[in-house]
Amino acid sequence: MTEVFIDDSMKLLAELISIPSFSREEDKTASAIENFLQERGVETHRTQNNIWAYSKFFDATKPTILLNSHHDTVKPNSGYTRDPFSADIEDGILYGLGSNDAGGCLVSLIAAFLHFYEKNDLKYNLCLALTAEEEISGQNGLELILPELGDLEFAIVGEPTLMNMAIAEKGLMVLDCIAHGKAGHAAREEGENAIYKALKDIEWFRSYQFSKKSELFGPVKMSVTIIEAGSQHNVVPASCKFTVDVRITDAYRNEEVLKIIRQNVSCEVNPRSTRLKSSSIDKAHAIVKAGLALGRETYGSPTTSDQALLDIPSLKMGPGDSARSHMANEFIYTSEIKEGVDLYIELLSKII
């Protein structure tokens, strides 16, 4: 049966690659996934471009595991020399936009879900959620349907990790900062230069060390990445705007970091969002132990995924390599998809 699941996974992935599914434009891949599951007797649910389903013998008295991955993609970059929507297989390599991020993970999780779908003697329910807008951290993806999924015990989030286990993930805050001064003529002792005020705060962002360090990630990292001020050479600028990229470890919550920043700088600090939280799962958790028993390694992931939207323990794991994500001529090895299906099934079999 596993070979059937793997063969079906390859065919579904080829179909998904052939359908453009840029973020906010995933309606056709959502329909393809919906049809695929329904053709196999699975009752599906849909809100906008998000599809989800539960184990056939769902039991409300049992805890539920969330299996999640996304079917949106970025737009192909200018370096492509192949058709990004042609799912070509050459020498065991499947090419195509979204093949690695995160098509291989998505179809492998679907295969694992179908493997367990009709079993009625499990300790856990399974909830499969195949969602939109991950690539833009949009609000109409996983976040939109989370209230509809019910109580969830923990999650496996499908992202390319070479089937190793990301047991923690950094959170992200983007801060728009404004240093306020007073305009004046540059030739006279007039005004209050907002750039000079901003420099003091920028130096604080560069040099400040948070007291708590993560075992996996080390310190919180803050980087000033954009700066804008001034209108002409002889006018003292009244404002200086700059942007700060803040990568938050599992040692802090976003709101804690924001409070510390505001206590230490004089500029106005406006977070674009505090939604993208750091996440982690205990090394002693049963699913992590199961992965270790299968020879999988653990690590902390510096990249952000839909894991950031979850308030439950979560593990990021999937076939493919994060280094290939968003690259020109994106690809995944067919052997990685087979490994993904097999390892997801083996992993879940150890606990459910």
Secondary structure, DSSP 8 states (H G I E B T S, - for coil): -HHHHHHHHHHHHHHHHTS--BTT--HHHHHHHHHHHHHTT---EEETTEEEEE-TT--TTS-EEEEEEE--B----TT--S-TT---EETTEEESTTIIIIIHHHHHHHHHHHHHTT----SSEEEEEEES-GGGT-TTSHHHHHHHH---SEEEE---STT-EEEEE-EEEEEEEEEE-B-EETTTT-SB-HHHHHHHHHHHHHH---S--BTTTBS-EEEEEEEEE-SSTTEE-SEEEEEEEEEE-TTS-HHHHHHHHHHH-SSEEEES-S----EE--TTSHHHHHHHHTT--EEEE-S--GGGG-SS-EEE--SS-GGGTT-TT-EEEHHHHHHHHHHHHHHHHTT-
